[in-house]
Amino acid sequence: MKNIVSGAGAIVLLAFVLGCGCGKNLFGGAQNVAPEPSPANTNPAVSTDKPSSKQTNAFRIKGTIDDALQEGDVCDTSVEFTVPGTLRFKFTPKDARSGEYTYSGPFNATGSGPYVIRDDGTMLVDGTGCIMGKCATYSHEWKAKQIDRVSCGK
């Protein structure tokens, strides 16, 4: 009887992993696989300069890693911040537009890597993530819309 219950549990778990799209990255697929990020900023669309006087460090950030959705207002990206959602993200900036992040979540999900907020309203989230012991690299483009810092969080 224990074997039947264990087998049924394994089938449900496998169905979740395959259904959520997690298996695309974890089982040898090439989707969202990116080369190791270079230490220098070679992409002219990526701004690592300080924001202009017209820009703020307040953003509405929205993005996914497979089926995990993260979305919320961040009032100041120059200090450690989080983006609410399926996973528990912690972003540690090196400046107002870039830094490193870590996350954890259900099914022993963990991940980390660099991020950069671009002037074009996108946020590049690169890294390596693991779920249930299977790991893969990825590169995701999130939305990062500037918002009014005065009204942020209200």
SVG drawing of the C-alpha trace seen along z (x, -y; Angstrom):
<svg xmlns="http://www.w3.org/2000/svg" viewBox="-2 -66 36 68">
<polyline fill="none" stroke="black" stroke-width="0.4" points="0.0,0.0 2.9,-2.4 4.3,-1.8 1.0,-2.7 0.8,-5.9 4.4,-6.8 4.0,-6.1 0.9,-8.2 2.7,-11.0 5.6,-10.8 3.2,-10.9 1.5,-14.0 4.9,-15.7 6.1,-14.8 2.9,-16.1 3.4,-19.4 7.0,-19.8 6.2,-18.9 3.0,-21.0 4.6,-24.1 7.2,-24.3 10.0,-23.6 11.0,-20.5 11.8,-22.6 14.9,-24.0 15.7,-21.2 15.7,-18.2 18.1,-19.3 15.9,-21.8 17.6,-24.8 14.8,-27.3 15.9,-30.4 19.5,-29.2 22.0,-32.0 25.8,-32.1 27.5,-33.2 27.1,-36.9 30.3,-38.9 31.6,-41.0 31.7,-44.1 28.7,-45.9 29.0,-45.4 25.3,-45.9 24.6,-49.6 20.9,-49.1 21.8,-48.4 22.4,-51.3 24.6,-51.0 25.0,-54.8 23.2,-56.7 19.6,-57.6 19.1,-61.1 17.2,-63.7 14.0,-62.6 14.4,-59.0 13.5,-57.6 14.5,-54.4 10.8,-53.4 9.5,-50.7 6.5,-48.4 8.3,-45.1 6.7,-42.1 8.2,-38.9 8.3,-35.1 10.6,-32.2 8.8,-29.4 5.3,-29.5 6.4,-31.4 5.0,-35.0 6.6,-37.9 4.9,-41.3 4.9,-44.4 6.0,-48.0 9.6,-48.6 10.0,-52.1 13.8,-52.3 16.0,-49.9 19.2,-51.4 18.6,-49.5 17.9,-45.8 14.4,-45.0 12.0,-42.2 9.4,-41.6 6.3,-39.6 5.2,-36.5 5.5,-32.7 9.1,-32.7 10.9,-34.6 13.3,-37.0 15.9,-39.2 17.6,-41.7 20.9,-43.2 21.9,-46.2 25.4,-47.3 23.8,-50.5 20.2,-51.7 20.0,-49.7 21.9,-46.4 23.1,-43.9 22.6,-40.3 19.6,-38.3 18.7,-35.1 15.4,-33.3 13.9,-30.3 10.5,-28.6 8.3,-25.5 9.8,-22.1 13.2,-23.2 13.5,-25.8 16.6,-28.0 18.4,-30.4 20.7,-33.3 22.4,-35.5 22.8,-39.1 20.1,-41.5 20.0,-44.8 17.2,-47.3 17.4,-48.9 16.3,-52.3 13.9,-50.7 11.6,-49.5 12.9,-45.9 14.8,-44.1 17.2,-41.3 17.3,-38.5 20.1,-35.9 21.1,-33.0 21.0,-29.4 18.0,-27.9 17.3,-24.5 14.1,-22.6 14.0,-19.2 17.8,-18.9 17.7,-19.6 19.5,-22.8 19.6,-24.9 20.8,-28.3 18.3,-30.9 17.9,-34.4 14.5,-36.1 13.4,-39.6 11.0,-41.2 9.1,-44.5 10.3,-47.4 8.0,-50.4 9.1,-53.5 6.5,-54.8 6.1,-58.0 8.2,-57.5 5.9,-59.8 2.9,-57.6 4.8,-54.3 3.6,-51.9 0.4,-53.8"/>
</svg>
